[in-house]
Amino acid sequence: MARLKRLVVPRVPHHVCHRVVAGGSAFVDAADHEAFISALRSCSAEHGVTVLAYALLSQQVQLILIPDRAEALGRMMQALTRQYVGPFNRKHARAGALWQSRFSSAPLQASLHLLDCVVYVEQAPQRSGFAGAAFEYPWSSACHHAGLRSERWLAAMPPDSAYWKLGNTPFERDAAYRHLLERPMSLAQVQRIESTVLKGWALGSGEFLAEIGASTGRRPCPAPRGRPPLGR
């Protein structure tokens, strides 16, 4: 079966997951994490991609990005790979690919699913056993969104995101977001988000999915199961 083209929608948030090749590790020390963040900042600015959230784990990188053009997402991820992997390989005396060949991505309806996906990304280190709590992991945007650290290079949430309904003031929103991070997501939520991004579908309402399908010419969600009814 032919692989569907990547589903990318300009000016819409995307959940991006890039996994490391089997047996590899994307980060060995703190300097590696810092180098990746530096590359992410420069490549996103160069290619017109806004960064909302991130989590850097040894086996994968989770990002929430908004490309300003359909081609910007792929170009930015390619540039990020080139800028990071060469120096990483030289530093650690390794050769070959670091990432799996194709990153996974899913467009998100900001008003319905962006906040959940940001929480999912920032809880990833805790779910994977790298930290006892999301705030304790230094290589994610969790502390930024919880008001515990400022990363000015990260963009504000889109106006239609449910994030802005967490409170009327920054203090209220920070406190409410900390509460969200402290509460584990349900297994059903985690599985839905993971399945959507790994399979390259979109996450949103029926109307949102229909609009994406019409604008991209690509099916944004799985086709209904079973045979279509016979014509009369």
URUR-V857742 format. One record per backbone hydrogen bond with DSSP energy under -0.5 kcal/mol. CO is the residue of the C=O (numbers start at 1). NH is the residue of the N-H. If there is no record, write none. Layout:
co:CO nh:NH
co:CO nh:NH
//
This chain:
co:6 nh:8
co:9 nh:12
co:12 nh:67
co:13 nh:108
co:14 nh:16
co:14 nh:65
co:15 nh:106
co:16 nh:63
co:17 nh:19
co:17 nh:104
co:18 nh:61
co:19 nh:100
co:21 nh:24
co:29 nh:32
co:29 nh:33
co:30 nh:34
co:31 nh:35
co:32 nh:36
co:33 nh:37
co:34 nh:38
co:35 nh:39
co:36 nh:40
co:37 nh:41
co:38 nh:42
co:39 nh:43
co:40 nh:44
co:41 nh:45
co:42 nh:46
co:43 nh:47
co:44 nh:48
co:44 nh:49
co:45 nh:48
co:48 nh:68
co:50 nh:52
co:50 nh:66
co:51 nh:155
co:53 nh:64
co:54 nh:141
co:55 nh:57
co:55 nh:62
co:58 nh:26
co:59 nh:20
co:60 nh:57
co:61 nh:18
co:62 nh:55
co:63 nh:16
co:64 nh:52
co:64 nh:53
co:65 nh:14
co:66 nh:50
co:67 nh:11
co:69 nh:72
co:69 nh:73
co:71 nh:75
co:72 nh:76
co:73 nh:77
co:74 nh:78
co:75 nh:79
co:76 nh:80
co:77 nh:81
co:78 nh:82
co:79 nh:83
co:80 nh:84
co:81 nh:85
co:82 nh:86
co:84 nh:88
co:85 nh:89
co:86 nh:90
co:87 nh:91
co:88 nh:92
co:89 nh:94
co:90 nh:93
co:98 nh:21
co:104 nh:17
co:106 nh:15
co:107 nh:203
co:108 nh:110
co:109 nh:112
co:109 nh:113
co:109 nh:114
co:110 nh:114
co:110 nh:115
co:110 nh:162
co:113 nh:117
co:114 nh:118
co:115 nh:119
co:116 nh:120
co:117 nh:121
co:118 nh:122
co:119 nh:123
co:120 nh:124
co:121 nh:124
co:123 nh:127
co:124 nh:128
co:125 nh:130
co:125 nh:131
co:126 nh:129
co:133 nh:136
co:134 nh:137
co:136 nh:138
co:139 nh:56
co:141 nh:145
co:142 nh:146
co:143 nh:148
co:143 nh:149
co:144 nh:147
co:149 nh:151
co:150 nh:152
co:151 nh:154
co:158 nh:161
co:161 nh:164
co:162 nh:165
co:163 nh:166
co:164 nh:167
co:169 nh:173
co:170 nh:174
co:171 nh:175
co:172 nh:176
co:173 nh:177
co:174 nh:178
co:175 nh:179
co:176 nh:180
co:177 nh:181
co:178 nh:182
co:179 nh:183
co:180 nh:183
co:182 nh:184
co:186 nh:190
co:187 nh:191
co:188 nh:192
co:189 nh:193
co:190 nh:194
co:191 nh:195
co:192 nh:196
co:193 nh:197
co:194 nh:198
co:195 nh:199
co:196 nh:200
co:196 nh:201
co:197 nh:105
co:197 nh:200
co:202 nh:204
co:203 nh:109
co:205 nh:209
co:206 nh:210
co:207 nh:211
co:208 nh:212
co:209 nh:213
co:210 nh:214
co:211 nh:215
co:212 nh:216
co:213 nh:217
co:220 nh:202
//
